[in-house]
Amino acid sequence: MKAKANKLNELFRHKKTGILNMYCTAGFPKLESTPEVLLSLQTAGADIIEIGIPYSDPVADGPTIQKSNMIALENGISIELLFQQLFNLNGRITVPTILMGYLNPVLQYGMERFCADAHVAGVSGIILPDLPMHEFQENYKELFIKYQLHFIFLVTPETSEDRIRKADKLSDGFLYAVSSSSTTGKESSLETQAPYFKRLQAMNLKNPVLIGFGIKDRNTFEEACSHANGAIIGSAYINALTTGEDIDGITRDFISTIKK
């Protein structure tokens, strides 16, 4: 397999702060929407695009993303169809893309098949929140290396220092710092989590850190960026997509309210 530079590494090499990772749900709002959403996010200025693979029991996600998952599944999305949509883009997505999903559907698809297809589709990283670290290390780490995919772990305010360091050691690309122990989209004050963010900063981690959960507008984005390399926005964008049919216009308007 021909080695290629990971786009996440390239991004973080050239940009250290203010990184905007935009989450979208595959197959939402309509089955065929995914390519248009991805291209619109790229054009509007997203630095990273995180594509959620719909699942019937997304335990880490709040009601907004759960609902988008249900709609996408009703629309008929599947991992196989998502990869076909990504293949059909023929390399038009030049920003780093990440697939975020849950372990069971990926295992049903086949872990090596999943990694191989992700590689062909130009995906840079994978997030599977319910894959335990020890299982990743023992069973799958070499597979992700083989297919040149960064695996990204999540940490929370309750994660011990030892576990944060282990997650950082096993992760590549970046470390996903959950801003609170609640689900995505839930109101939470980033200011109250400042000690947690400062603790992460003081640990001199090998990976850049992106903060997710509760980032919804310019104020919360800039607050998160003051503590980390960037932030992840999901639920607020999913909500925006429900306000009309013009995906490109909605996306452009939304991101213009986040980035100066």
Beta strands, then each sheet from edge to edge (+ up, - down):
strand 1: 19-25
strand 2: 48-52
strand 3: 97-100
strand 4: 125-127
strand 5: 150-151
strand 6: 154-155
strand 7: 175-178
strand 8: 209-212
strand 9: 230-233
sheet 1: 5+ 4+ 3+ 2+ 1+ 9+ 8+ 7+ 6+
end
